[in-house]
């Protein structure tokens, strides 16, 4: 099989666009690696450089430990599966699947056996005499997969192969592709913008934004302990609640996290409190997923946030409640849109590399915050007294069709061990990374 290594790989197009910015990534032999990110983040460009269809501007693409920058695509032992299937319309299914074998000079008898074996494994053995125009979208995708598999490559490169299919068929083919590649033991580099595909199919996920690698890890790692604010906001449905918090340290007692009108208290014995305490007098971002919030009685003790229901979303198996708790939310822009390109009347915050803007309102000038240690760290969050504030909408999971209406008071218990903390640059505040 094949290993892949990207060493300080950068791709700059002639117009000056930096599509990929100094990426370092290793894909192990037989591993299913997913490149995840929004459209335009550079993930397909990475795939094309591995395939040899694009040349890196700087850095090295390595296959099996050897630099492959000058190796032509036909010599890289790869097979690509594209978003648009790229089948030959005048050929039958069998001829499409066997086309790479014909180019390689494989004898007709042997070629027919391999075509039949692959088609049977993909459940299209009875379609070999049909033309692509006579097939459904899912069947065409299987033909494209078969054409890649029949070559017995060392590396599969898949560029959003399921994005043109309906949701039910995508779920079916996700399982088929994942199972088949693992059965074959082929190293796979899979590109998608769909987090469900990434989290269900991958051995590891590499998350990109604007050409920069943000995080790499198993699905459990990137979801449970995201390395950056961007990853935290990108993964999960509903998205993680990201709230602005002011930090006040009470030595040997707790760290108070002021969330607008309410406060959470991080116990001093919690090992994370030492890291958060370095931000005394400053503002950070506190993240909490919907599964970290449990509805409780209004007078329940413990770490409780209280608010009023703004609106409900019914999803059949559950309802999502959105609460006004008197806090300010932070929104992460997936593509890092500059402030001047945001909705008119909303000045984006030049914070976290211009990826955040307040849910609504006009930001005033940015004051410098004085850290407790007298250092020079500055905060670029706006002064809370100098912009128009609107409440955060805290997403909470409820039972299907709960007996509550808009304006109904609701209290939620917060699992303090499930909180996430991020600094002014969007980096995770933690005692250790994973």
N, C-alpha and C positions, 0 to 999 in steps of 0.2 A: 504494500500500500504506500501512501505518501504522507509526509509531514510538510507543513507550510509554515514559513516564518517571514514576517515582515519586519525589517530592521530600519527604523527611522525613515519610513517611506513617505514621500511628499509628492503630490501631483498638482502642478500649476498649469492651467490652460493658457494658450497664447494671449487671451484677452486679460490675463492677470488674475483670473478667478482661482483661488486656492481651494481645490476640491477635496484634497486629503492633506492633512497637516501633521507630519512627523508621527506616523502611526507605528507602534511596536506591538505585534500580535503573534502568538504561536498557536498553531492548530496541530494537535497530536494525531498520531496515526490512528485511523478508525474513528476519530471524534466527529460528532455532529455539532459544528459551530454555527451559530446564527448571528449575522450582522443585523442589528435592529436600529431603526431610527426613522425620522420623518423623511418625506420626499426631499431630495436635494441635499442630504447630509453627507453624501460621498460614499455610501455603502456599495452602490453598483460600480463606482469607479474603482474601488478596492478589488471587487470581483474581476473586473476587466483587466486590471494589472496582473492579477494572479494568472489569468487565462492567457496573457500575452497580447491582448487586444489593445492595451494602452501601455506606454512606457512610463515608468516613474521618473519624475523630474530629478529627484535625489533619493538615495536609500537603495536597499536591496530586497528583492523578492527571492526567497530561497525555497527550493523544493528538495526534500530529502537531504537537507544540509548543504546543498550546492546552489550558488548564485545562478538564478535563471533569467536575469534581466535581458540577456541577448538570445535566449532560447526561443525559437519560433513556436507558436501555439501547437502545431502538429506533433512536436516532440516533447510535450509536457505531460502526456498520459492523462489528459483531463477530458471530461465530458460536461457540456453545458446544457442546462434546461432553461428556456427563456419564458418570459411572461406571455408572449404571443404564440407559443407552441412552435412556430416556424416550420410547419410541415409542408411537403411538396404536394400541391393540390392535384397534380396529374398522376401521382403515384398511389398505389394501393397502400393499405396499412402495412402489409408485409414488406413491400418495397421500401417504405419510409423507415421501418425499423432496421431493415438489413442494409440500408444505403452505406453506412460507415464500413460494414464488412466488405461490400463490393469494392469500395475505394481501396481497401487494404488488400484486395486480391484473394480473399477467402474463397475456397471452392464452393460451388453451388450446393452440393449435398450437405457439407458441414454448415454452410450459411443457413440453409433451411431448418436444420435441427436447432440451431441457436435461436433463430427467430421464433420458432414454435415454443421453445422452452421459456423464453422471456415473455412472449405474449400470454402464455398460459398462466405464468406467475402473476401477471398484471390483470388477469380476468378478461382479456380481449382476444383469446385464442380463436373465437368464432368470427372475428371481424377482419381477418387478414386480407380478404378479397374486396373489402369496401374502400371507398375513397374518403378522404378527410371530410368532404362536404356532407357525407352521409352519417357523420358521427356527432354525438353530443359533445359539449365542452369538456366534461369529465373524461370521456373516451379519448378525445384528442390529447388531453394532458397525459393520459396513460401511454399513448403512442409516443409522445415526445420523451417520456421517461424510458420507454422501451428502447428507443433509438440510442439513448445515452448509456443504458445498462448493457446493451448487447456488445459494446466495445470492451467491456470489462476494464474500465479505467481505474487508475489509482486514486483519482480525485474527482468528486462531483462538485460542480459549481451551479447553483440554482438561483436564478434572479427573479424573485417574486413569482414563482410558477403557479400560484393558486389565486392570484389577485383578480383574475377575470371570471372566477367561478362564483356561484351563489353560496351562501353561508353553510347550508347543509352539506353540499358537496365538498366544500373546503374542509369541513371537519372530518369527513370520511377519508379524503385523500391525505390529510395531515397524518392520520394514523397509518395509512398504507406506505407513504414515503418514509416516515420515521422507522417503521418496522422493517421495510425492505432494505434500507441503507445499513441498518444495524445487522441484519441477517447476512448481507454481502460483506460487511466489515469495511466498507469504503469510506475514506475520509470525505466529509461533506462540508462545504461552505455555502450557507443558505442565507439569502438576502430577503428581508421582509420589513414592512412598516407595521405589521400586525403583531401586537404584543402577545395575543393569545397563541399564535403560531410559535413565537419565540419561546414562551414559557412552557408550552406543552411538548415541543419537539426537541429542544436543544439539550445537549450535554452541558454546553456553556454558551453564554450570551455575551456578545460584545456590543455595547450601546454607543452610538455615534451621534454627534451634533455638530453641524457646520464643519465637517471634515476632521473633527477632533474626537479621539476615543475617550469616552467619559467613564466607562466602567466595564470590567470583564469579570465574569464569575458564573457559577451555576445559577439556574433560575431561582433557587431558594436564596442564594446570597444576594443577587442584585435586587430582588424584591424585598427581602427582609432587612438588609443593611445597605441601602444605596449609598454609593460613594459621594454623590453630589446631589445638590438640590434638583438639578435638571432630571436626573434618573429617578429621583423620588416622585417628581411630578408626572413623569412620562409613564411610569408603570402603575398599573392598578386601575380597577373600575369598581366604584367611582374613584376618581383621583384622590390622592392623599390630601387631607386638609392641611394647608400650610398657613400658619398664623404668625404674625409679628408679635414678639414677646420682649419685654424689658426685663433684664436680669438684675436681681438684688440678692446679695449673699448675706446670710446670717450664719456666721461661723459656728461650726459644731452643731448646728441645728438643721438648717435646710437652705435650699436655693429657691427663692421666690421667682416665679415666672409670671409676670403681669401681662395678661392677655386683654388689654383694654379695661373692661369693667370687672373682670374676674381674675383670679389668681390660682395657679397650681403650685404645689410645693414639692420640690424634688428632695427627698430625704438625704441628709448628709451622709448616711451610710451607703447610699447608692454610689457605686464607683464612678458613674458618669458625672456626679455633682462636682467633682474636682475639676474636670475639664470645662464644664459649663461655668464654673465660678470665675474663670479667667476673664469672663465677659461682664463682670460686675459694672453696672451703670450704663451698659450698652444694650443695643437691641440685636436679637438674633431671630432666626426662624425656627419655630417648633412645628414638627410634622406629626400628624396622627391619622392613621387609616381608620376607615369606618369600622373595621373589625375590632379596633381598640376601644370602641365606645359602646357601652351597654346601657339601655334605658333603665332608670331606677326611680324610686319614689322621690318626690321633691325634697323631703327632709332626710334623705339617706346620708349617712356619714361618709367620710373618705374624700377622695379626689373627684369632685363632682363639678360639672359645668351645667349651668341652668340657662335656658333660653326659651324663645317662643318659635313655634313652627311657622316658617315662611311659606313653604309649599311641599307637596308630596309628589313622588314619582312612583307609580305602581308598575312592577315588573312581573306580576303573576306569582312567582315563588317568594317574593319579598317586596317591601316598599322602602324607598329611600326618603328619609325626612331631612329637610334642610333647615337648620336652626339659626336664628339670630341670637348670638351670645354676646354681642357688644364688643367683638374683637375685629381686628383688621386682617384681611387675608392678603396673601402674596400669590400672584399668578405668574407662572413661568411660561414665557413665549417659546414654543418649540424651536423656531428657527432664529430666535434672537433678533427679532425685528427692531431696527433702530427706533428711538423714541419718536422721531418726526414722522414715521410711517404708521403709527398706531392710530386708533380711532380719534378723530378730531376732538379737542377738548380734554384729552387725557395725555398728560405728559408722562411718558414712561420713565421709570427710575433708572438712572445709569448705575445699576447695581447688578452684581453677579454677572459681569460682562455683558450688560444690557439685555439680560434675559428676563428681567422681572418688571412688572408694572403693577401698580395697585389696582384692585378690582375696579375702582372708579375714582374719579376725583382729580384735582390738579395738585401736583407736587410743588411745594415751594422750594426755595433755595436750600441746599444741603448743608447743615451745620456739622461741625466736627464734634464728635463725642469724646470726652476725656475718660480714658480707662482708669480703673482703680489703681493700677500700678504706676500711673503717671507717664506711661509710654506714649508712643506716637501713633498708635493704631487709630484710624478714623472710621467713622460709620458714614455710609452714604445713604442710609435710610432718611427720608425727609422728617423734618420736625413735625410731630403729631399735631401741633397747634397751628400749623401753617398750610394745611391742605384740607380739601373737602373729604370728610370721612364717610364711608358707607360700611355697614356691618358685613362681617364674613358670613358665609352660608356653610355651616358645619354639617357635613353629610353623615347621617347616622342610619344604620340598617334597622328596620322594624319588621314585624310580622306582616304577612300579606293583608292589605286592606285594614289597617288599624282603625279603631274608633276615635280618631282625632281629626281636627280640622285646622285650617289656617288660623293662627293666633293662639293656638292651644299651648299652654306651658309644658315644657318637657325638660327633664333632668337626665344627664347621662354620666355614668361612672367612667373615669378615664383609667386605662391600664398604663400606669406610669412606666413600667418596664418596656412598653411598646412605643414610647415616644422617640422621635428622631430630632436631632439638633443640627442646624447648619449655620455657618458663620456668614459674614458679609460678602465673602467671595463665592458663596454657594458650596463650599467644601463641608464635608461632614465633621461635626465636632464629636470626637469619640476618644476613648482611652486606648484604642487599638483598632486596626481595621481587620475585621473578621478574625 
